[in-house]
Amino acid sequence: MRYDCDVVVVGAGPGGSMAAKYAALGKLNVILIEKKAEIGAPLRCAEGVSKKWLSEIGVEPDPKWICADMAGATIRSPSGFTFQLDESKAGSEVGYVLERHLFDKALAEQAASAGAKIMMRTGCTGVIKDNGKPVGIKVRGMDGDAEIYAKCIVAADGFESQVARWAGLDTTLEMKDIDTCIQYRMTNIDIDPKYCEFVIGSAAPGGYVWIFPKGDRIANVGIGVQAAKCKHGADPKYYLDRYIKKDERLKNGQILEIVGGGVSTCPGLDEAIADNLIVVGDAARIIDPITGGGIAHACRTGMYAGKVLTECAKTGDFSKKALAPYEKMWRDRMEDKLYRNWMAKERFATLSDEILDDLVKMMAESDIGEVNVHNLLKAIKEKYPQVVEGFEDLI
């Protein structure tokens, strides 16, 4: 079986759906494939997002996919010192906890409404090349094997992205740039339902523990541990179970759901384009290296990809040179911040619990004004310049 289209998008997560939506709005013939039986499920996400970027991508907040509207966030040090920030300090950095599967479906619905064709239970099994250039993909679906020929491929297939690698891009990650994660959805826990919480230090080597409330004594309780610091295969579970057992608010909780997976914590691929290929979101390693958050980045890069593809279609040129505006768009918008946060992540992973205690106490006592990563690093730079040594010019 053979299909022909202008653009084929692999993966119906936020990045893929946004790319499909904006390319379809540009009157391109778009096929969006998804290997799973349900868009957005099974869940592999802590589901927390800030608010400010939704308007940037043209998405209106919808109560259908907002599970909880947060009043703020709490950063907890290894010894239990806390720094709490609310909307008066953090502004639009404060956010929502989503029903992620409903959010993903909503974006896919928008792509379909724009004219994209969605093919479910259809996994990519290879890239078709002509004279070394990608010209389509091989897929396996419920109706058997097929080939989808396209003028451009959008690789939106997440952390494990194979499409970009099959097309010839180097997507290799170092172990220090991977967090291995596990998350429980827990009930019967006694937490503040209006504040997300982040626990740093030896409780989660190289990463953090998170508690994201979902209402009615339910929360996503998870952990990310730097892969380079893992000594055994089940280290994240060991650390998460250990933390839950020690936390009076959590130790009597019950687990309703378990999810796990990897998250990249590097500042993005060196190249996210090739002839007839654009890579977006997690597949392009475009994720905040400090938080591991990637929903906003995926949506932005998907939107940029769709807009650039619309322009390329006007000339029929989908070469690497023609796709170069995509690289400029996402790098101008995000690269400096991603690199700065990557450098900060590298440094924080080396700090002792004692220094992290001091940093959290310093944050709580400082008059930072608007609280964001940039301003926090500025405050840290003044009191602990050694922490930011080597990337001061990015602060």
WOZI-V924349 format. One record per residue. N is the residue number from 1. RES is the residue in one small letter. SS is DSSP state (A for helix, B for strand, O for the rest). PHI is phi as a letter, one per 40 degrees, with the letter a starting at -180 (none if undefined). NEAR is the number of other ideal C-beta (glycine too) atoms within 12 Angstrom. Layout:
n:N res:RES ss:SS phi:PHI near:NEAR
n:N res:RES ss:SS phi:PHI near:NEAR
This chain:
n:1 res:m ss:O phi:none near:17
n:2 res:r ss:B phi:b near:16
n:3 res:y ss:B phi:b near:28
n:4 res:d ss:B phi:b near:20
n:5 res:c ss:B phi:a near:33
n:6 res:d ss:B phi:c near:35
n:7 res:v ss:B phi:b near:52
n:8 res:v ss:B phi:b near:52
n:9 res:v ss:B phi:b near:55
n:10 res:v ss:B phi:b near:51
n:11 res:g ss:O phi:h near:49
n:12 res:a ss:O phi:b near:50
n:13 res:g ss:O phi:c near:49
n:14 res:p ss:A phi:d near:49
n:15 res:g ss:A phi:c near:51
n:16 res:g ss:A phi:c near:55
n:17 res:s ss:A phi:c near:48
n:18 res:m ss:A phi:c near:51
n:19 res:a ss:A phi:c near:56
n:20 res:a ss:A phi:c near:54
n:21 res:k ss:A phi:c near:43
n:22 res:y ss:A phi:c near:45
n:23 res:a ss:A phi:c near:48
n:24 res:a ss:A phi:c near:36
n:25 res:l ss:A phi:c near:26
n:26 res:g ss:O phi:c near:27
n:27 res:k ss:O phi:g near:19
n:28 res:l ss:O phi:c near:39
n:29 res:n ss:O phi:c near:27
n:30 res:v ss:B phi:b near:46
n:31 res:i ss:B phi:b near:44
n:32 res:l ss:B phi:b near:52
n:33 res:i ss:B phi:b near:47
n:34 res:e ss:O phi:b near:40
n:35 res:k ss:O phi:c near:30
n:36 res:k ss:O phi:c near:28
n:37 res:a ss:O phi:c near:16
n:38 res:e ss:B phi:a near:18
n:39 res:i ss:O phi:c near:35
n:40 res:g ss:O phi:g near:32
n:41 res:a ss:B phi:a near:22
n:42 res:p ss:O phi:c near:19
n:43 res:l ss:O phi:c near:31
n:44 res:r ss:O phi:b near:31
n:45 res:c ss:O phi:a near:39
n:46 res:a ss:O phi:c near:44
n:47 res:e ss:O phi:g near:40
n:48 res:g ss:B phi:c near:40
n:49 res:v ss:B phi:a near:40
n:50 res:s ss:B phi:c near:34
n:51 res:k ss:O phi:c near:25
n:52 res:k ss:O phi:c near:22
n:53 res:w ss:O phi:c near:30
n:54 res:l ss:O phi:c near:29
n:55 res:s ss:A phi:c near:15
n:56 res:e ss:A phi:c near:19
n:57 res:i ss:A phi:b near:32
n:58 res:g ss:O phi:g near:20
n:59 res:v ss:O phi:b near:34
n:60 res:e ss:O phi:c near:15
n:61 res:p ss:O phi:d near:23
n:62 res:d ss:O phi:b near:19
n:63 res:p ss:O phi:d near:15
n:64 res:k ss:O phi:c near:15
n:65 res:w ss:O phi:b near:29
n:66 res:i ss:B phi:b near:27
n:67 res:c ss:B phi:c near:34
n:68 res:a ss:B phi:a near:30
n:69 res:d ss:B phi:b near:25
n:70 res:m ss:O phi:c near:37
n:71 res:a ss:O phi:c near:23
n:72 res:g ss:B phi:i near:29
n:73 res:a ss:B phi:a near:37
n:74 res:t ss:B phi:b near:35
n:75 res:i ss:B phi:b near:39
n:76 res:r ss:B phi:b near:36
n:77 res:s ss:O phi:c near:32
n:78 res:p ss:O phi:d near:29
n:79 res:s ss:O phi:c near:21
n:80 res:g ss:O phi:g near:22
n:81 res:f ss:O phi:c near:25
n:82 res:t ss:B phi:b near:24
n:83 res:f ss:B phi:b near:35
n:84 res:q ss:B phi:b near:27
n:85 res:l ss:B phi:b near:34
n:86 res:d ss:B phi:b near:21
n:87 res:e ss:A phi:c near:23
n:88 res:s ss:A phi:c near:16
n:89 res:k ss:A phi:c near:26
n:90 res:a ss:A phi:b near:31
n:91 res:g ss:A phi:f near:19
n:92 res:s ss:A phi:c near:23
n:93 res:e ss:A phi:c near:33
n:94 res:v ss:O phi:c near:31
n:95 res:g ss:B phi:a near:35
n:96 res:y ss:B phi:b near:37
n:97 res:v ss:B phi:b near:38
n:98 res:l ss:B phi:c near:40
n:99 res:e ss:O phi:c near:29
n:100 res:r ss:A phi:c near:37
n:101 res:h ss:A phi:c near:29
n:102 res:l ss:A phi:c near:24
n:103 res:f ss:A phi:c near:39
n:104 res:d ss:A phi:c near:43
n:105 res:k ss:A phi:c near:29
n:106 res:a ss:A phi:c near:32
n:107 res:l ss:A phi:c near:49
n:108 res:a ss:A phi:c near:41
n:109 res:e ss:A phi:c near:25
n:110 res:q ss:A phi:c near:35
n:111 res:a ss:A phi:c near:45
n:112 res:a ss:A phi:c near:26
n:113 res:s ss:A phi:c near:16
n:114 res:a ss:A phi:c near:30
n:115 res:g ss:O phi:h near:25
n:116 res:a ss:O phi:c near:41
n:117 res:k ss:B phi:c near:30
n:118 res:i ss:B phi:b near:34
n:119 res:m ss:B phi:b near:36
n:120 res:m ss:O phi:c near:25
n:121 res:r ss:O phi:f near:19
n:122 res:t ss:O phi:b near:35
n:123 res:g ss:B phi:b near:28
n:124 res:c ss:B phi:c near:44
n:125 res:t ss:B phi:b near:24
n:126 res:g ss:B phi:i near:23
n:127 res:v ss:B phi:b near:36
n:128 res:i ss:B phi:c near:30
n:129 res:k ss:B phi:b near:21
n:130 res:d ss:B phi:b near:13
n:131 res:n ss:O phi:f near:9
n:132 res:g ss:O phi:g near:14
n:133 res:k ss:B phi:b near:22
n:134 res:p ss:B phi:c near:41
n:135 res:v ss:B phi:b near:26
n:136 res:g ss:B phi:i near:36
n:137 res:i ss:B phi:b near:45
n:138 res:k ss:B phi:c near:31
n:139 res:v ss:B phi:b near:37
n:140 res:r ss:B phi:b near:21
n:141 res:g ss:B phi:b near:27
n:142 res:m ss:O phi:c near:17
n:143 res:d ss:O phi:c near:13
n:144 res:g ss:B phi:h near:13
n:145 res:d ss:B phi:c near:19
n:146 res:a ss:B phi:a near:27
n:147 res:e ss:B phi:b near:26
n:148 res:i ss:B phi:b near:42
n:149 res:y ss:B phi:c near:28
n:150 res:a ss:B phi:a near:42
n:151 res:k ss:B phi:c near:35
n:152 res:c ss:B phi:a near:50
n:153 res:i ss:B phi:b near:56
n:154 res:v ss:B phi:b near:65
n:155 res:a ss:B phi:c near:52
n:156 res:a ss:O phi:b near:54
n:157 res:d ss:O phi:c near:43
n:158 res:g ss:O phi:g near:40
n:159 res:f ss:O phi:d near:37
n:160 res:e ss:O phi:c near:26
n:161 res:s ss:O phi:d near:40
n:162 res:q ss:O phi:b near:27
n:163 res:v ss:A phi:c near:44
n:164 res:a ss:A phi:c near:40
n:165 res:r ss:A phi:c near:24
n:166 res:w ss:A phi:c near:27
n:167 res:a ss:A phi:c near:38
n:168 res:g ss:O phi:h near:23
n:169 res:l ss:O phi:c near:29
n:170 res:d ss:O phi:c near:17
n:171 res:t ss:O phi:b near:34
n:172 res:t ss:O phi:c near:16
n:173 res:l ss:O phi:b near:30
n:174 res:e ss:O phi:c near:16
n:175 res:m ss:A phi:c near:21
n:176 res:k ss:A phi:c near:25
n:177 res:d ss:A phi:b near:31
n:178 res:i ss:B phi:b near:33
n:179 res:d ss:B phi:b near:47
n:180 res:t ss:B phi:c near:40
n:181 res:c ss:B phi:b near:39
n:182 res:i ss:B phi:a near:38
n:183 res:q ss:B phi:a near:39
n:184 res:y ss:B phi:b near:36
n:185 res:r ss:B phi:c near:35
n:186 res:m ss:B phi:b near:33
n:187 res:t ss:B phi:b near:23
n:188 res:n ss:O phi:g near:20
n:189 res:i ss:O phi:b near:32
n:190 res:d ss:O phi:b near:19
n:191 res:i ss:O phi:b near:32
n:192 res:d ss:O phi:c near:25
n:193 res:p ss:O phi:c near:25
n:194 res:k ss:O phi:b near:24
n:195 res:y ss:B phi:b near:32
n:196 res:c ss:B phi:c near:45
n:197 res:e ss:B phi:b near:40
n:198 res:f ss:B phi:b near:38
n:199 res:v ss:B phi:b near:40
n:200 res:i ss:B phi:b near:40
n:201 res:g ss:O phi:h near:32
n:202 res:s ss:A phi:c near:27
n:203 res:a ss:A phi:c near:35
n:204 res:a ss:A phi:a near:39
n:205 res:p ss:O phi:d near:35
n:206 res:g ss:O phi:g near:38
n:207 res:g ss:O phi:a near:43
n:208 res:y ss:B phi:a near:45
n:209 res:v ss:B phi:c near:43
n:210 res:w ss:B phi:b near:41
n:211 res:i ss:B phi:b near:44
n:212 res:f ss:B phi:b near:43
n:213 res:p ss:B phi:c near:37
n:214 res:k ss:O phi:b near:36
n:215 res:g ss:O phi:g near:22
n:216 res:d ss:O phi:f near:16
n:217 res:r ss:O phi:f near:23
n:218 res:i ss:O phi:b near:30
n:219 res:a ss:B phi:a near:44
n:220 res:n ss:B phi:c near:43
n:221 res:v ss:B phi:b near:45
n:222 res:g ss:B phi:a near:47
n:223 res:i ss:B phi:a near:41
n:224 res:g ss:B phi:b near:44
n:225 res:v ss:B phi:b near:41
n:226 res:q ss:B phi:d near:38
n:227 res:a ss:A phi:d near:30
n:228 res:a ss:A phi:c near:23
n:229 res:k ss:A phi:c near:23
n:230 res:c ss:O phi:c near:28
n:231 res:k ss:O phi:b near:16
n:232 res:h ss:O phi:b near:13
n:233 res:g ss:O phi:c near:13
n:234 res:a ss:O phi:b near:17
n:235 res:d ss:A phi:d near:28
n:236 res:p ss:A phi:d near:40
n:237 res:k ss:A phi:c near:26
n:238 res:y ss:A phi:d near:22
n:239 res:y ss:A phi:c near:35
n:240 res:l ss:A phi:c near:39
n:241 res:d ss:A phi:c near:26
n:242 res:r ss:A phi:c near:23
n:243 res:y ss:A phi:c near:37
n:244 res:i ss:A phi:d near:32
n:245 res:k ss:A phi:c near:16
n:246 res:k ss:A phi:c near:17
n:247 res:d ss:O phi:c near:26
n:248 res:e ss:O phi:d near:14
n:249 res:r ss:O phi:c near:25
n:250 res:l ss:O phi:b near:32
n:251 res:k ss:O phi:c near:18
n:252 res:n ss:O phi:c near:16
n:253 res:g ss:O phi:c near:28
n:254 res:q ss:B phi:b near:19
n:255 res:i ss:B phi:c near:25
n:256 res:l ss:B phi:b near:21
n:257 res:e ss:B phi:a near:25
n:258 res:i ss:B phi:b near:23
n:259 res:v ss:B phi:b near:28
n:260 res:g ss:B phi:a near:28
n:261 res:g ss:B phi:i near:27
n:262 res:g ss:B phi:b near:31
n:263 res:v ss:B phi:b near:44
n:264 res:s ss:B phi:c near:42
n:265 res:t ss:O phi:b near:44
n:266 res:c ss:O phi:b near:37
n:267 res:p ss:O phi:c near:34
n:268 res:g ss:O phi:h near:38
n:269 res:l ss:O phi:c near:36
n:270 res:d ss:O phi:c near:19
n:271 res:e ss:O phi:b near:25
n:272 res:a ss:O phi:b near:44
n:273 res:i ss:B phi:a near:42
n:274 res:a ss:B phi:a near:38
n:275 res:d ss:O phi:d near:29
n:276 res:n ss:O phi:g near:40
n:277 res:l ss:B phi:a near:50
n:278 res:i ss:B phi:b near:58
n:279 res:v ss:B phi:b near:52
n:280 res:v ss:O phi:b near:57
n:281 res:g ss:A phi:f near:49
n:282 res:d ss:A phi:d near:45
n:283 res:a ss:A phi:c near:47
n:284 res:a ss:A phi:c near:51
n:285 res:r ss:O phi:g near:46
n:286 res:i ss:O phi:c near:51
n:287 res:i ss:O phi:b near:43
n:288 res:d ss:O phi:c near:39
n:289 res:p ss:O phi:c near:41
n:290 res:i ss:O phi:c near:36
n:291 res:t ss:O phi:c near:38
n:292 res:g ss:O phi:g near:42
n:293 res:g ss:O phi:c near:41
n:294 res:g ss:O phi:b near:45
n:295 res:i ss:A phi:c near:44
n:296 res:a ss:A phi:c near:41
n:297 res:h ss:A phi:c near:45
n:298 res:a ss:A phi:c near:48
n:299 res:c ss:A phi:c near:45
n:300 res:r ss:A phi:c near:41
n:301 res:t ss:A phi:c near:49
n:302 res:g ss:A phi:c near:57
n:303 res:m ss:A phi:c near:45
n:304 res:y ss:A phi:d near:42
n:305 res:a ss:A phi:c near:50
n:306 res:g ss:A phi:c near:48
n:307 res:k ss:A phi:c near:32
n:308 res:v ss:A phi:c near:39
n:309 res:l ss:A phi:c near:49
n:310 res:t ss:A phi:c near:32
n:311 res:e ss:A phi:c near:26
n:312 res:c ss:A phi:c near:34
n:313 res:a ss:A phi:c near:29
n:314 res:k ss:A phi:c near:16
n:315 res:t ss:A phi:b near:15
n:316 res:g ss:O phi:g near:15
n:317 res:d ss:O phi:b near:20
n:318 res:f ss:O phi:b near:37
n:319 res:s ss:O phi:c near:20
n:320 res:k ss:A phi:d near:27
n:321 res:k ss:A phi:c near:17
n:322 res:a ss:A phi:c near:27
n:323 res:l ss:A phi:c near:39
n:324 res:a ss:A phi:d near:24
n:325 res:p ss:A phi:d near:23
n:326 res:y ss:A phi:c near:42
n:327 res:e ss:A phi:d near:32
n:328 res:k ss:A phi:c near:16
n:329 res:m ss:A phi:c near:28
n:330 res:w ss:A phi:c near:41
n:331 res:r ss:A phi:c near:27
n:332 res:d ss:A phi:c near:15
n:333 res:r ss:A phi:c near:24
n:334 res:m ss:A phi:b near:36
n:335 res:e ss:A phi:c near:28
n:336 res:d ss:A phi:d near:21
n:337 res:k ss:A phi:c near:33
n:338 res:l ss:A phi:c near:38
n:339 res:y ss:A phi:c near:25
n:340 res:r ss:A phi:d near:31
n:341 res:n ss:A phi:c near:36
n:342 res:w ss:A phi:c near:35
n:343 res:m ss:A phi:c near:30
n:344 res:a ss:A phi:c near:36
n:345 res:k ss:A phi:d near:39
n:346 res:e ss:A phi:d near:28
n:347 res:r ss:A phi:c near:30
n:348 res:f ss:A phi:c near:37
n:349 res:a ss:O phi:c near:34
n:350 res:t ss:O phi:c near:21
n:351 res:l ss:O phi:c near:28
n:352 res:s ss:O phi:c near:19
n:353 res:d ss:A phi:d near:23
n:354 res:e ss:A phi:c near:17
n:355 res:i ss:A phi:c near:26
n:356 res:l ss:A phi:c near:36
n:357 res:d ss:A phi:d near:25
n:358 res:d ss:A phi:c near:24
n:359 res:l ss:A phi:c near:37
n:360 res:v ss:A phi:c near:35
n:361 res:k ss:A phi:c near:25
n:362 res:m ss:A phi:c near:26
n:363 res:m ss:A phi:d near:36
n:364 res:a ss:A phi:c near:24
n:365 res:e ss:A phi:c near:14
n:366 res:s ss:O phi:c near:23
n:367 res:d ss:O phi:c near:13
n:368 res:i ss:O phi:c near:26
n:369 res:g ss:O phi:g near:16
n:370 res:e ss:O phi:c near:22
n:371 res:v ss:O phi:c near:32
n:372 res:n ss:O phi:a near:28
n:373 res:v ss:A phi:d near:35
n:374 res:h ss:A phi:c near:24
n:375 res:n ss:A phi:c near:23
n:376 res:l ss:A phi:c near:37
n:377 res:l ss:A phi:c near:34
n:378 res:k ss:A phi:c near:27
n:379 res:a ss:A phi:c near:30
n:380 res:i ss:A phi:c near:34
n:381 res:k ss:A phi:d near:27
n:382 res:e ss:A phi:c near:21
n:383 res:k ss:A phi:c near:21
n:384 res:y ss:O phi:b near:27
n:385 res:p ss:A phi:d near:17
n:386 res:q ss:A phi:c near:16
n:387 res:v ss:A phi:c near:32
n:388 res:v ss:A phi:b near:30
n:389 res:e ss:O phi:c near:19
n:390 res:g ss:O phi:h near:19
n:391 res:f ss:O phi:b near:25
n:392 res:e ss:A phi:d near:20
n:393 res:d ss:A phi:c near:13
n:394 res:l ss:A phi:c near:23
n:395 res:i ss:O phi:b near:28
